[in-house]
Amino acid sequence: LNRSARAWGRRHDLAAVINAGMYAQDLTTHTGYFHTGDHVNNPVWNRRDYRQAACFEPREPGFPRFVLQDLDAAPESTFVHLYDVVVQNLRLIRHPGENRWSPQTNEWAEACLAEDREGRALWIHCATQHDMHTFNEILLELPLDVVAAQHLEGGAVAQLWVDPALLEHDEDGALGGLPMPVPNVLG
């Protein structure tokens, strides 16, 4: 059942929710590889355009709690089994801070996942429409120390919800306009 980011957060008692990535026409299947625990949403690695995988919750001690893996630097076979959550998406910024998009005319609002120099996950939503080259340049110029980023979703479906009880924000905590349903989220 697809829900808005806010509905996902409320249903699962989450502090924050963001899109997990783009999805197929069935409105359920992620368009890149995606597993969480034993559930595999999509077992197929997208070889065409998806050049990055986000890895959360290591299964063994000694691995980072979160990392964005550039697939041209580390093949999936070297890390996919090490994490409970792995989600493959379009790469925006390659380690160590290289903008991978050329200037273009298409612009949209953006929800993305970034990694900073300290290895922290940054959930970012930008309601202002930009082409992705410009968006990446803005991210790299901000004092966030972004070293890598991946596209999660664009346009009206791009959402970031933060529980207003935890963070002071607008009335319902939703960023990105109307709360549209999305099938897969990170929380």
Buried (B, 14 or more C-beta within 10 A) or exposed (E): EEBBBBBBBBEEEBEBBBBBBBBEEEEEBBBBBBBBEEEEBBEEBBEEEBBBBBBBBBEEEEBEEBBBBBBEEBEBEEBBEBBEBBBBBBBBBBBEBEBBBEEEEEBBBBBBBBBBEEEEBBBBBBEEBBBBBBBBBBBBEEEBBBBBBBBBBBBEBBBBBBBBEEEEEEEEBBBBEEBBBBBBBBB
